[in-house]
Amino acid sequence: MFNMGMTDNFTSHVSKSISGKKFYQDLAREIEKFLDNIINSERFSGVIGLIDLFCIYNRARGTDLVSPEDMNVSVNALHDFSSKYMLKSYTKSGIKTI
């Protein structure tokens, strides 16, 4: 988990029961912190597919998984909180990347 960016900052993961109405905002902020650790690695070179992010992020969270719908809503809200990351949708293929 340490190699994937889930360090001491992530000891208490964002959850709907804790965050309540701010869940998607809190999750977007946590995803931004997570992206800071993985997006510029040799493997991703600044761009990551939403499906890859979903898999890697949930693997790092362990048993407290995030649903695809929650991830999608949070990533769509990411542009409100982050000046570094944005969601790009390709209309022909339907692929989404950050």
Backbone as JSON Lines, residues from 0, in Angstrom:
{"i":0,"aa":"M","n":[0.82,-1.19,0.0],"ca":[0.0,0.0,0.0],"c":[0.87,1.25,0.0]}
{"i":1,"aa":"F","n":[2.0,1.19,0.66],"ca":[2.9,2.34,0.7],"c":[3.37,2.7,-0.71]}
{"i":2,"aa":"N","n":[3.69,1.69,-1.53],"ca":[4.16,1.93,-2.89],"c":[3.1,2.54,-3.77]}
{"i":3,"aa":"M","n":[1.82,2.35,-3.43],"ca":[0.73,2.89,-4.22],"c":[0.25,4.24,-3.71]}
{"i":4,"aa":"G","n":[0.92,4.79,-2.71],"ca":[0.57,6.11,-2.24],"c":[-0.36,6.14,-1.05]}
{"i":5,"aa":"M","n":[-0.72,4.98,-0.51],"ca":[-1.59,4.94,0.65],"c":[-0.7,4.88,1.89]}
{"i":6,"aa":"T","n":[-0.25,6.04,2.33],"ca":[0.62,6.13,3.49],"c":[-0.21,6.48,4.71]}
{"i":7,"aa":"D","n":[0.44,7.0,5.72],"ca":[-0.24,7.37,6.96],"c":[-1.37,8.36,6.74]}
{"i":8,"aa":"N","n":[-1.31,9.13,5.66],"ca":[-2.37,10.09,5.37],"c":[-3.7,9.39,5.09]}
{"i":9,"aa":"F","n":[-3.65,8.11,4.76],"ca":[-4.83,7.39,4.36],"c":[-5.25,6.33,5.38]}
{"i":10,"aa":"T","n":[-4.88,6.51,6.62],"ca":[-5.22,5.51,7.61],"c":[-6.73,5.44,7.83]}
{"i":11,"aa":"S","n":[-7.42,6.55,7.72],"ca":[-8.88,6.52,7.77],"c":[-9.4,6.97,6.42]}
{"i":12,"aa":"H","n":[-9.89,6.03,5.65],"ca":[-10.39,6.31,4.31],"c":[-11.71,7.04,4.38]}
{"i":13,"aa":"V","n":[-11.98,7.77,3.32],"ca":[-13.26,8.46,3.19],"c":[-14.35,7.41,3.05]}
{"i":14,"aa":"S","n":[-15.45,7.61,3.76],"ca":[-16.6,6.72,3.63],"c":[-17.88,7.53,3.71]}
{"i":15,"aa":"K","n":[-18.95,6.97,3.17],"ca":[-20.24,7.66,3.17],"c":[-20.75,7.9,4.59]}
{"i":16,"aa":"S","n":[-20.5,6.95,5.47],"ca":[-21.0,7.09,6.84],"c":[-20.29,8.21,7.6]}
{"i":17,"aa":"I","n":[-19.02,8.45,7.3],"ca":[-18.26,9.49,7.98],"c":[-18.47,10.85,7.31]}
{"i":18,"aa":"S","n":[-18.4,10.89,5.98],"ca":[-18.44,12.16,5.26],"c":[-19.85,12.71,5.06]}
{"i":19,"aa":"G","n":[-20.83,11.82,4.98],"ca":[-22.2,12.28,4.76],"c":[-22.37,12.94,3.41]}
{"i":20,"aa":"K","n":[-22.89,14.16,3.41],"ca":[-23.19,14.88,2.17],"c":[-21.92,15.32,1.44]}
{"i":21,"aa":"K","n":[-20.8,15.39,2.14],"ca":[-19.54,15.79,1.53],"c":[-18.75,14.6,1.0]}
{"i":22,"aa":"F","n":[-19.36,13.45,0.9],"ca":[-18.64,12.23,0.52],"c":[-17.9,12.39,-0.81]}
{"i":23,"aa":"Y","n":[-18.58,12.87,-1.84],"ca":[-17.97,12.95,-3.16],"c":[-16.84,13.99,-3.19]}
{"i":24,"aa":"Q","n":[-17.01,15.07,-2.46],"ca":[-15.95,16.07,-2.37],"c":[-14.73,15.5,-1.64]}
{"i":25,"aa":"D","n":[-14.98,14.84,-0.52],"ca":[-13.88,14.24,0.24],"c":[-13.18,13.15,-0.55]}
{"i":26,"aa":"L","n":[-13.96,12.35,-1.27],"ca":[-13.37,11.3,-2.09],"c":[-12.55,11.91,-3.23]}
{"i":27,"aa":"A","n":[-13.02,12.98,-3.83],"ca":[-12.26,13.65,-4.89],"c":[-10.93,14.17,-4.35]}
{"i":28,"aa":"R","n":[-10.94,14.72,-3.16],"ca":[-9.68,15.2,-2.56],"c":[-8.73,14.04,-2.26]}
{"i":29,"aa":"E","n":[-9.27,12.93,-1.78],"ca":[-8.43,11.77,-1.51],"c":[-7.87,11.19,-2.8]}
{"i":30,"aa":"I","n":[-8.67,11.17,-3.85],"ca":[-8.19,10.69,-5.15],"c":[-7.09,11.61,-5.68]}
{"i":31,"aa":"E","n":[-7.23,12.92,-5.48],"ca":[-6.19,13.85,-5.91],"c":[-4.87,13.55,-5.21]}
{"i":32,"aa":"K","n":[-4.91,13.32,-3.91],"ca":[-3.69,12.98,-3.17],"c":[-3.1,11.66,-3.67]}
{"i":33,"aa":"F","n":[-3.96,10.71,-3.97],"ca":[-3.52,9.43,-4.49],"c":[-2.86,9.61,-5.85]}
{"i":34,"aa":"L","n":[-3.47,10.43,-6.7],"ca":[-2.92,10.68,-8.03],"c":[-1.55,11.33,-7.96]}
{"i":35,"aa":"D","n":[-1.35,12.19,-6.97],"ca":[-0.04,12.84,-6.81],"c":[1.08,11.81,-6.7]}
{"i":36,"aa":"N","n":[0.78,10.67,-6.11],"ca":[1.8,9.65,-5.9],"c":[1.99,8.72,-7.09]}
{"i":37,"aa":"I","n":[0.98,8.55,-7.94],"ca":[1.11,7.55,-9.0],"c":[1.12,8.1,-10.42]}
{"i":38,"aa":"I","n":[0.56,9.26,-10.65],"ca":[0.33,9.73,-12.02],"c":[1.62,10.03,-12.78]}
{"i":39,"aa":"N","n":[2.65,10.47,-12.1],"ca":[3.89,10.83,-12.79],"c":[4.92,9.72,-12.79]}
{"i":40,"aa":"S","n":[4.51,8.52,-12.43],"ca":[5.44,7.39,-12.46],"c":[5.73,7.0,-13.91]}
{"i":41,"aa":"E","n":[6.76,6.21,-14.11],"ca":[7.11,5.76,-15.46],"c":[5.96,5.0,-16.1]}
{"i":42,"aa":"R","n":[5.17,4.33,-15.29],"ca":[4.1,3.49,-15.82],"c":[2.99,4.3,-16.48]}
{"i":43,"aa":"F","n":[2.67,5.47,-15.94],"ca":[1.52,6.22,-16.43],"c":[1.9,7.5,-17.18]}
{"i":44,"aa":"S","n":[3.05,8.06,-16.96],"ca":[3.55,9.23,-17.69],"c":[2.56,10.38,-17.76]}
{"i":45,"aa":"G","n":[1.84,10.65,-16.68],"ca":[0.96,11.8,-16.62],"c":[-0.48,11.57,-17.02]}
{"i":46,"aa":"V","n":[-0.81,10.39,-17.54],"ca":[-2.17,10.08,-17.95],"c":[-2.54,8.7,-17.44]}
{"i":47,"aa":"I","n":[-3.75,8.58,-16.89],"ca":[-4.22,7.28,-16.42],"c":[-5.68,7.12,-16.83]}
{"i":48,"aa":"G","n":[-6.01,5.93,-17.28],"ca":[-7.39,5.62,-17.63],"c":[-8.23,5.5,-16.37]}
{"i":49,"aa":"L","n":[-9.49,5.85,-16.48],"ca":[-10.37,5.81,-15.32],"c":[-10.51,4.38,-14.79]}
{"i":50,"aa":"I","n":[-10.54,3.41,-15.67],"ca":[-10.64,2.01,-15.24],"c":[-9.39,1.59,-14.47]}
{"i":51,"aa":"D","n":[-8.22,2.0,-14.95],"ca":[-6.97,1.7,-14.25],"c":[-6.95,2.37,-12.89]}
{"i":52,"aa":"L","n":[-7.36,3.62,-12.83],"ca":[-7.41,4.33,-11.56],"c":[-8.34,3.62,-10.58]}
{"i":53,"aa":"F","n":[-9.51,3.21,-11.06],"ca":[-10.47,2.51,-10.21],"c":[-9.86,1.25,-9.61]}
{"i":54,"aa":"C","n":[-9.19,0.46,-10.43],"ca":[-8.6,-0.8,-9.96],"c":[-7.45,-0.56,-8.98]}
{"i":55,"aa":"I","n":[-6.54,0.34,-9.32],"ca":[-5.39,0.59,-8.46],"c":[-5.81,1.24,-7.15]}
{"i":56,"aa":"Y","n":[-6.74,2.17,-7.23],"ca":[-7.21,2.88,-6.03],"c":[-7.9,1.91,-5.08]}
{"i":57,"aa":"N","n":[-8.78,1.07,-5.6],"ca":[-9.47,0.11,-4.73],"c":[-8.51,-0.94,-4.18]}
{"i":58,"aa":"R","n":[-7.52,-1.32,-4.96],"ca":[-6.54,-2.27,-4.44],"c":[-5.77,-1.67,-3.27]}
{"i":59,"aa":"A","n":[-5.46,-0.39,-3.38],"ca":[-4.74,0.28,-2.31],"c":[-5.62,0.48,-1.08]}
{"i":60,"aa":"R","n":[-6.91,0.63,-1.26],"ca":[-7.82,0.82,-0.12],"c":[-8.03,-0.47,0.65]}
{"i":61,"aa":"G","n":[-7.83,-1.59,0.02],"ca":[-7.99,-2.87,0.72],"c":[-9.43,-3.35,0.69]}
{"i":62,"aa":"T","n":[-10.07,-3.39,1.86],"ca":[-11.43,-3.93,1.93],"c":[-12.51,-2.87,1.87]}
{"i":63,"aa":"D","n":[-12.16,-1.61,2.06],"ca":[-13.13,-0.52,2.05],"c":[-13.23,0.04,0.63]}
{"i":64,"aa":"L","n":[-13.86,-0.72,-0.26],"ca":[-13.86,-0.41,-1.68],"c":[-14.84,0.7,-2.04]}
{"i":65,"aa":"V","n":[-14.55,1.37,-3.14],"ca":[-15.39,2.42,-3.69],"c":[-16.08,1.86,-4.93]}
{"i":66,"aa":"S","n":[-17.36,2.14,-5.09],"ca":[-18.1,1.62,-6.25],"c":[-17.71,2.39,-7.51]}
{"i":67,"aa":"P","n":[-17.93,1.8,-8.68],"ca":[-17.63,2.51,-9.93],"c":[-18.42,3.82,-10.05]}
{"i":68,"aa":"E","n":[-19.66,3.82,-9.6],"ca":[-20.49,5.02,-9.67],"c":[-19.91,6.13,-8.78]}
{"i":69,"aa":"D","n":[-19.5,5.77,-7.57],"ca":[-18.91,6.76,-6.65],"c":[-17.61,7.32,-7.22]}
{"i":70,"aa":"M","n":[-16.8,6.46,-7.81],"ca":[-15.55,6.9,-8.42],"c":[-15.84,7.86,-9.57]}
{"i":71,"aa":"N","n":[-16.81,7.54,-10.4],"ca":[-17.16,8.37,-11.55],"c":[-17.64,9.76,-11.11]}
{"i":72,"aa":"V","n":[-18.53,9.8,-10.13],"ca":[-19.03,11.09,-9.63],"c":[-17.9,11.91,-9.03]}
{"i":73,"aa":"S","n":[-17.04,11.27,-8.26],"ca":[-15.94,11.97,-7.6],"c":[-14.92,12.51,-8.61]}
{"i":74,"aa":"V","n":[-14.62,11.73,-9.61],"ca":[-13.66,12.16,-10.62],"c":[-14.26,13.3,-11.45]}
{"i":75,"aa":"N","n":[-15.56,13.26,-11.7],"ca":[-16.2,14.37,-12.4],"c":[-16.14,15.64,-11.57]}
{"i":76,"aa":"A","n":[-16.16,15.52,-10.25],"ca":[-16.07,16.69,-9.36],"c":[-14.63,17.11,-9.11]}
{"i":77,"aa":"L","n":[-13.67,16.32,-9.57],"ca":[-12.26,16.58,-9.31],"c":[-11.82,17.95,-9.84]}
{"i":78,"aa":"H","n":[-12.35,18.35,-10.97],"ca":[-11.93,19.64,-11.54],"c":[-12.3,20.83,-10.65]}
{"i":79,"aa":"D","n":[-13.27,20.66,-9.77],"ca":[-13.64,21.74,-8.84],"c":[-12.6,21.92,-7.73]}
{"i":80,"aa":"F","n":[-11.84,20.88,-7.44],"ca":[-10.9,20.9,-6.32],"c":[-9.45,20.88,-6.74]}
{"i":81,"aa":"S","n":[-9.19,20.51,-7.96],"ca":[-7.81,20.3,-8.37],"c":[-7.44,21.2,-9.54]}
{"i":82,"aa":"S","n":[-6.3,21.83,-9.44],"ca":[-5.78,22.59,-10.57],"c":[-4.82,21.74,-11.4]}
{"i":83,"aa":"K","n":[-4.51,20.53,-10.9],"ca":[-3.54,19.66,-11.56],"c":[-4.18,18.61,-12.46]}
{"i":84,"aa":"Y","n":[-5.4,18.17,-12.13],"ca":[-5.99,17.03,-12.82],"c":[-7.34,17.38,-13.41]}
{"i":85,"aa":"M","n":[-7.63,16.76,-14.55],"ca":[-8.94,16.93,-15.16],"c":[-9.35,15.63,-15.83]}
{"i":86,"aa":"L","n":[-10.63,15.44,-15.98],"ca":[-11.18,14.26,-16.63],"c":[-11.36,14.56,-18.11]}
{"i":87,"aa":"K","n":[-10.85,13.72,-18.95],"ca":[-10.98,13.86,-20.4],"c":[-11.78,12.68,-20.92]}
{"i":88,"aa":"S","n":[-12.89,12.95,-21.6],"ca":[-13.72,11.9,-22.2],"c":[-13.56,11.94,-23.71]}
{"i":89,"aa":"Y","n":[-13.33,10.79,-24.29],"ca":[-13.23,10.66,-25.73],"c":[-14.56,10.13,-26.26]}
{"i":90,"aa":"T","n":[-15.23,10.95,-27.06],"ca":[-16.6,10.65,-27.45],"c":[-16.71,9.43,-28.37]}
{"i":91,"aa":"K","n":[-15.78,9.25,-29.26],"ca":[-15.86,8.11,-30.19],"c":[-15.75,6.77,-29.46]}
{"i":92,"aa":"S","n":[-14.76,6.67,-28.61],"ca":[-14.5,5.39,-27.93],"c":[-15.19,5.3,-26.58]}
{"i":93,"aa":"G","n":[-15.5,6.43,-25.95],"ca":[-16.1,6.43,-24.63],"c":[-15.08,6.28,-23.5]}
{"i":94,"aa":"I","n":[-13.81,6.25,-23.84],"ca":[-12.76,6.11,-22.83],"c":[-12.62,7.42,-22.06]}
{"i":95,"aa":"K","n":[-12.4,7.28,-20.75],"ca":[-12.18,8.44,-19.89],"c":[-10.79,8.32,-19.27]}
{"i":96,"aa":"T","n":[-10.06,9.44,-19.3],"ca":[-8.72,9.46,-18.72],"c":[-8.57,10.68,-17.82]}
{"i":97,"aa":"I","n":[-7.58,10.62,-16.97],"ca":[-7.24,11.76,-16.12],"c":[-5.83,12.18,-16.48]}
